[in-house]
């Protein structure tokens, strides 16, 4: 399972994939080798993702199931809590949210954005971030990264979910 975890992380990093939809992923070269006619079944993919969610260590999980029925994603913290939607969509952390947070904080510092307000959209899609690795990342992962900065007293998030603003300190 550890080898599968590393393979998934590397594949997703190479292809800049932040979110795996299991029903579609089972058809990708990651899980389907057409040459030898072998594929990993969706149930087995879920087992690997479960391992990435729980078995990598308390501070080093590498995946998170997304509850498609809720707008807010929930992180399952115990194996006994297995009901998270259909377990069809998972965030893949080829870089941990706290690492993204540090990268964002460095960019804010380097570009003189401290004490200014930026929208999450500007961070994800703005012209100023085009050359940054976090440009175009998944919104859920951006939100987790920003929450990390808030917890450390380096940012404040405000506004509606669709129009969130962030002030960096």
Helices and strands as residue ranges (DSSP letters): H 2-14, E 19-21, H 22-25, E 32-33, E 38-39, H 42-54, E 63-65, E 89-92, H 97-110, E 117-119, H 120-125, G 127-129, H 139-151, E 155-158, G 161-163, E 165-168
